[in-house]
């Protein structure tokens, strides 16, 4: 803890003198790109991220640094392959780029093109996180499709009952859910492994899978694939 120091003065002195900001070689183009060739290593990760105001940047990192000092090899504004390839090939020597043995990336076409052209000798590996995200999204798509079908069916049954001056009562399962509630409330349990589900979630899952075998098949296939990828990695 510091005493007797004016915070604003210290901030200004740090920016103008202590940080060497004015003499920083990359200052002129920092908002467009930053490249640190000395941080490159044999195993890299290539991804995109949104920073302030939703602006997309492509980030190349050294996996061995595990997010600590010296991790960033390059941070470039945008995701367009042509500009990124030009900057990486201009500022990082061919010798350094050819020493990269593996590069992890998502499934975007632009990322694959950047890796293929800039790091020709590197093995390209699809990031498990993106595979998992895509697989989970596919399972949720099936659930959502069935939910819309259930809503449409319930609406038809309700209208039919009114036309016949009858009271409509939807089917209620043993756990107290109606069909549309079952499908709505199953969203989060489909993200979880069965051994991490609560007892209520296990009962709901059993009812769900008994009524929708295709959803069960997608859920099991998804978990098996992710388990095998985890072993391989």
C-alpha positions in Angstrom: 0.0 0.0 0.0 1.4 3.4 -1.0 0.9 6.6 1.1 1.3 10.2 -0.1 1.1 9.4 -3.8 -1.4 11.2 -6.0 -3.1 8.4 -8.1 -3.6 10.6 -11.2 -0.1 11.8 -11.2 1.3 8.3 -10.8 -0.9 7.1 -13.6 0.3 9.9 -15.9 3.9 9.3 -15.0 3.6 5.6 -15.6 2.0 6.1 -19.1 4.4 8.9 -20.2 7.7 7.7 -18.8 7.8 4.4 -16.8 5.9 2.3 -19.4 8.0 3.5 -22.4 4.7 3.8 -24.2 5.9 6.7 -26.4 8.8 4.7 -27.7 6.8 1.5 -28.1 7.6 0.2 -31.6 4.1 -1.2 -32.3 2.2 1.9 -31.0 1.3 3.2 -34.5 -0.5 0.0 -35.5 -1.5 -1.4 -32.1 -5.2 -1.0 -32.7 -4.9 -3.0 -36.0 -2.4 -5.6 -35.1 0.3 -6.7 -32.6 2.8 -9.4 -33.5 5.5 -10.8 -31.2 7.7 -13.3 -33.2 9.9 -14.1 -30.2 6.9 -15.7 -28.4 6.4 -18.3 -31.1 6.7 -22.0 -30.1 6.2 -25.5 -31.6 2.6 -25.7 -30.5 0.2 -22.8 -31.2 -3.5 -22.0 -30.9 -5.4 -19.9 -33.4 -8.8 -18.5 -32.5 -11.0 -15.5 -32.8 -12.5 -13.4 -29.9 -14.7 -10.3 -29.4 -13.1 -7.5 -27.5 -14.7 -4.0 -26.8 -17.8 -3.1 -28.7 -18.0 -6.5 -30.2 -15.0 -6.1 -32.5 -13.5 -9.4 -33.6 -9.8 -10.1 -33.4 -7.8 -13.1 -34.4 -5.4 -14.3 -31.8 -2.4 -16.6 -32.2 -1.0 -17.9 -28.9 1.8 -20.1 -27.7 0.1 -23.0 -25.9 3.2 -23.8 -23.8 2.8 -20.4 -22.0 -0.7 -21.4 -20.8 -2.0 -17.8 -20.9 0.8 -16.3 -19.0 3.5 -13.8 -20.0 4.8 -14.4 -23.5 1.6 -16.2 -24.6 0.6 -13.8 -27.4 2.3 -14.4 -30.7 -0.2 -12.2 -32.7 -3.4 -10.3 -32.2 -4.9 -9.0 -35.4 -8.1 -7.0 -36.0 -10.7 -8.9 -38.0 -10.9 -12.4 -39.2 -10.2 -12.0 -42.9 -7.7 -14.6 -44.0 -5.9 -12.5 -46.6 -4.9 -9.7 -44.3 -3.9 -12.0 -41.4 -1.8 -14.2 -43.7 0.0 -11.2 -45.1 0.8 -9.8 -41.6 2.0 -13.1 -40.2 4.2 -13.9 -43.2 5.6 -10.4 -43.2 6.5 -10.2 -39.5 7.3 -13.8 -38.7 10.2 -15.5 -40.6 9.6 -18.6 -42.6 12.1 -20.4 -40.4 10.1 -19.6 -37.3 6.8 -20.6 -38.9 8.2 -23.8 -40.2 9.3 -24.8 -36.7 5.7 -25.0 -35.6 4.7 -28.6 -35.4 1.0 -28.3 -34.3 -1.6 -25.6 -34.4 -5.0 -25.9 -32.7 -7.9 -24.0 -34.3 -11.7 -23.9 -34.6 -13.6 -25.1 -37.6 -13.9 -21.8 -39.4 -12.7 -21.9 -43.0 -10.6 -18.7 -42.6 -8.8 -20.2 -39.6 -7.9 -23.3 -41.6 -6.6 -21.3 -44.5 -4.4 -19.1 -42.2 -2.9 -22.2 -40.6 -2.5 -24.1 -43.9 -0.6 -21.2 -45.6 1.4 -19.7 -42.8 2.3 -22.9 -41.0 2.8 -25.4 -43.8 4.6 -28.0 -41.7 2.2 -27.9 -38.7 -0.4 -30.5 -38.0 -3.8 -28.8 -37.8 -5.9 -30.0 -34.9 -9.6 -29.1 -34.4 -10.1 -27.5 -30.9 -12.1 -30.0 -28.7 -14.0 -27.1 -27.2 -15.5 -26.1 -30.6 -16.3 -29.8 -31.4 -18.0 -30.1 -28.1 -20.0 -26.9 -28.6 -21.2 -28.1 -32.0 -22.1 -31.5 -30.8 -24.1 -30.1 -27.8 -25.8 -27.7 -30.1 -27.0 -30.6 -32.3 -28.5 -32.4 -29.3 -30.3 -29.2 -28.3 -31.6 -28.7 -31.9 -33.4 -32.1 -31.6 -34.9 -31.1 -28.2 -36.1 -27.8 -29.6 -37.7 -29.5 -32.6 -39.6 -31.8 -30.4 -40.6 -28.9 -28.1 -42.2 -27.0 -31.0 -44.0 -30.2 -32.1 -45.3 -30.6 -28.6 -46.5 -27.0 -28.4 -48.3 -27.3 -31.8 -49.9 -30.6 -30.7 -51.1 -29.1 -27.4 -52.5 -26.1 -29.2 -54.5 -28.3 -31.6 -55.8 -30.4 -28.7 -56.8 -27.3 -26.8 -58.6 -25.8 -29.8 -60.3 -29.2 -30.5 -61.5 -29.4 -26.9 -63.0 -25.9 -27.0 -64.9 -26.6 -30.2 -66.5 -29.6 -28.5 -67.1 -27.7 -25.3 -64.8 -29.9 -23.3 -62.1 -29.1 -20.7 -58.6 -29.6 -22.0 -56.1 -31.2 -19.5 -52.6 -32.0 -20.8 -51.0 -35.3 -19.9 -48.9 -35.1 -16.7 -46.0 -37.4 -16.2 -45.0 -39.1 -12.9 -42.6 -36.2 -12.1 -45.3 -33.6 -12.5 -44.2 -32.3 -15.9 -46.4 -31.9 -18.9 -44.9 -32.8 -22.3 -43.9 -29.2 -23.1 -42.6 -28.6 -19.6 -40.5 -31.9 -19.8 -38.9 -30.6 -23.0 -38.3 -27.1 -21.7 -36.9 -28.3 -18.4 -34.5 -30.8 -19.9 -32.3 -28.2 -21.5 -29.6 -28.2 -18.9 -29.5 -31.9 -18.1 -28.6 -32.6 -21.7 -25.3 -30.6 -21.0 -24.4 -32.8 -18.0 -23.1 -36.3 -17.5 -25.6 -38.6 -15.8 -23.4 -39.1 -12.8 -23.5 -35.3 -12.2 -27.3 -35.0 -12.4 -29.6 -34.6 -9.4 -32.1 -37.3 -8.6 -34.9 -35.1 -10.1 -32.9 -34.6 -13.3 -32.3 -38.4 -13.6 -36.0 -39.0 -13.3 -36.8 -36.3 -15.9 -34.1 -37.7 -18.2 -35.5 -41.2 -17.9 -39.0 -39.9 -18.9 -37.6 -37.8 -21.7 -35.5 -40.6 -23.2 -38.4 -43.1 -23.0 -40.6 -40.7 -25.0 -37.9 -39.6 -27.4 -35.5 -42.4 -28.3 -33.8 -40.3 -31.0 -32.8 -37.7 -28.3 -31.4 -40.5 -26.2 -29.4 -41.8 -29.1 -28.0 -38.3 -29.9 -27.2 -37.7 -26.2 -25.3 -41.0 -25.8 -23.5 -40.7 -29.1 -22.4 -37.2 -28.1 -21.0 -38.2 -24.7 -19.2 -41.2 -26.2 -17.6 -39.1 -28.9 -16.4 -36.5 -26.4 -15.0 -39.2 -24.1 -13.0 -40.7 -26.9 -11.7 -37.3 -28.0 -10.7 -36.6 -24.4 -8.7 -39.8 -24.3 -7.0 -39.1 -27.7 -6.0 -35.6 -26.5 
